[in-house]
């Protein structure tokens, strides 16, 4: 026996001693299930030195739907639940399992497993929600960003719907919403159609914004999110300034073949005559004269 099994055994033994001779170990099963599907609820229990043990299931606290005496007979459904429930055939006298066939909306509610004997009784309760997800969810922009509408169709039970918006720049400025309203209708099959409309002040919407629509049914697995991005290009004009530099001339003489270049503005481009060429011409003329005089001597 491993450590956790030993711990569980000792714990149940302590419970038997303190709380009595009947213990419900666990009531398990899905607390949400889709319309038309199957679901199973399982009640595991222990009893010791107890006679006349009976297991009963109740719907919404006071409607008995199952009766079972583990030591005498098989579980029996009661009333209209005879056509709804099935039972696990596992011959386990310490476990009561009920199985729902073809769930309908009216089966949503509280289910209680009660185990009783001549001296003690224990019970546990679990909720179960039967729901129908949307057949269609859509989020559309209308009138060139003048309004946005989020809609969902054929849901049960009644869903919640929210629309939130945020700028892509991360700024916290309020989004210019003129009005928002909900529209809820019930179909002939008792499904819900729901929509939320937001009217926008487009003239004040000067940055790109992302809207998120969230449609969900509380206490179920149905939760849909859709996004719409409205891109707004700013009408502000941006002027780009270009620095223009006047031409400059180097006045420092350097005995090197390197030529000092001038920075020219576009208006003076091609004006390459500068004062730095005059000393070079003077030196050439002087050298020519000295060579001529030496040749005459």
N, C-alpha and C positions, 0 to 999 in steps of 0.2 A: 504494500500500500504506500503510495507516494505521500509527500508531506501535505499537499493541498487536500487530498482525499481524507487523510487522517484529521486534518483541521476541520473539514466539513462534517465528518462523522462526530467529532467531539462537540462541534457547535450545535448540531441537531440534537445531540444528546442533552446538552444544556437547555435547549429550547423545550424539549419534552419535559424536563424536570421543572422548569419555571412556568411555562405557559400552558401546559396540558399535554394531551396525548394525540392531538391532531395538528399537523403543520402543513400549510400550503407552501411548497418549495418555490414554485414559480408559475405565473400565468403569462404565457408568451404567445406571440403571433403578431401579424402585421396590424398596425393601428390605422393604416390607410390602404384602400384597395380600389381599383378602377371598376367602374360599372361593367357588369357582365362577366367579370373574372371570378375566380374562386379564392377563398381565404380559409385559413385554419387557425383556430385558437386551441391552445393546449394548457391544461391545468394539471400540474404535478403535485402530489401531496404524499404525506406519510401519516400513518396512525399506529398507535400501539396501545394494547390493553383496552381497546374500545370496541363496544358491540353496537350493532344497529347502525353502522356507518352508511350514510347516503350522500350522494353527490347530486347537486341541483345547479342548473344554470338559469340565470335570470336576464331578461332584456329590460333595460331602463329601470332597474331596481326592483320592480314589483311583478313583472310578467314572467312566470316560470315557463321555460321553453324545453328543459331537459330534466329527466329524472333517471337516476341510476343507483342501484344497490350493488356494489362491487361483488359481494359474496353470493348474490342470488341470481341476478339477471343481467341482460345487456342494456346499454343505454337506450332510452326511449324519448323521441321528440314529442312535444305536446302542441296541440292546436295546429294552426296553419304552418308552423315551423316543421311539420312532418315532411312537407314537400321541399323544404329549403335546406335542411341539415342532413348530413351523412356522418357516420362515425368510423373511427379507425378500428380495425379488427386486429388488435395486437395482444389481446388477452392480458393486458397489464392492469392489475387491480389498483395500481397506485398512480394511474394517469387517465385523465378524461380528455379526449380530443374530439372537438366538433369541427366539421368541415362545411363551409357554405358553398352552395352551388348557384352559379349565375346571380351574382350580387345585384341588388337593386337599391335605389336611393333610400327607400324607407327602412333599410336595414342598418343605416347609420345610427349609432347610439352607444350606450354603455352595456357591457356584458360582464356579468358577475358569476364567478364560480364559488359555490358555497359547499363546504364539506362539513357534515355534522354527524355527531354520534349521540349516545345516551347522556354523556357528560359534557362534551365540549363541541364547539363549532368554530370554523375559520372561513374567511371569505376574502377574495381579491377581485378587483374590478379593472377592466381595461376598456378604453374607448376605441371605436372603429368608425372611420369616416369612409363612406363610399362616394366617389367623385367621378366626374367626367371631364377630361381635358378638352381644350378648345379644338374645334374642327378647323379653324382658321384664325391666324393672328396677323395683323398688318399694321404698318406705321407709315403714313404717307404725308407728304408736303403738298399743300394746296395753295393756289393763287399766288405763285411765285414768292413763296416764303411768307405769305400773309397769315397762314394758319398751318398747324400740324394736327393730325388726327390719328390716335391709336385705338384699334378696335380688336375685339375677340368675340367669337361666335360659338354658341352651343356648349356652354359650360354649366357645371353643377358641382357643388352649391355656388352661391353668388361669389364671384371673385372680387379681388381688390385690384385697382389700377392706379399707377402713378406715372407722372412724367417729370423728369428732372433735366436741367440743362447746365452746361458748363462751357466756358470759353477755352479754346485750345491754347490760348496764351497763358492760362493759369490764373488770370486775374479774377478777383472776387466781385467785380461790378455786377449789379443786378441786371438780369436779362429783361428787356422791355416787353413784358407780357401785359396785354390790355385786359384780357378776360380768359377764364378757363371754366369749363363746365362738363358734367358727366351726363351720359344718356344710357339708361338701362331699360331693356325690354325683356319680357318672358315669352317664349315661343309656345305653340300649342302642345309641345311635348314637355313643357316645364323646364326647358333649358334657358340659360341666361345669355343674352347678347349685351355687350357692354362696350362703351367707347368714351374716350376723353378727348376734348377739343381744346386747343390753346390758340388764342388769337394774339398775334405778334405786332408790335409797332416796328415795322420793317425799316422806317426811316431812321430809327435810333439803333438799329442793329448793325454796327459798323465793324464787327470782328467775327471771325468764324466761330461757330458754336456747335457743340454736339449735344443732341437731345437723346435721352434714354427713356424708353417706355418699359415699365415692369408690370406684368400681369401675373397674378398668383392667386391660388385658392388656399386660404389658411388651413394649416394642419394636414396638407396633402403634399404629394410630390410634384404637383404642377407649378412651375415657376418659369415664365418666359421673359426674356429681355431682348429688346430690339433697339437699334440705334439709327438716328438720322443726323447727318452732318450738313449744316447749312453754311456754305462758304460765301463769305462776304468780302469783296475786294474793296479796300479803302479808296475813297475818292480824293484823298489828300495828295497834293503834288509834292514831290521831293526834288529839290534843286541840288545838283552836284557841282561843287566848286572845284576848278582846276587851277593850281598855282602856276603863274607865268613869270619866268625870271628874265631880267634884262641881261644882255651880253656883258661879260666881264673880260678884262684883259690882264694878263700877268705882266708885271713890271719888273720882275726879278729875273736876272740873267743867270742861266745855268749852263756851264760847259758840259753839255751832254747832248746826244742826238735826239733826246726826247723832246717832243713838241708839246707845249702847253696848249691844251684845247680850251676853247671858249664855250660857255653854255649860252645857247641862243634861244631867244623867244621865237615862236613861229613867224612873227612879222618881220624878223631880221634874218631869217634862214637864207643862207647863200652869201652873206656878207662876211667873207673870210679875210679881207685885208685888215691887218692890225699893225700897231706900232712895233711889235716884236720883230718884223721883217727888216726894218731900217738898219740896225747894227750889222746884220749879216751882209747887206749890200755894201756898206762902208768898208768893211774888212776886205771884201773881195777886191774893191777898187784900189785900196792901199797896197795890197799884195801885188797887184798887177803893175803899179807904178814902180815899186821897189825892184821888181824883176827887170823892168825896162832899163832903169838907171844902172843896175849892175852889169847888164849886157853892154852898155856904152863904155863902161869903164874897162 
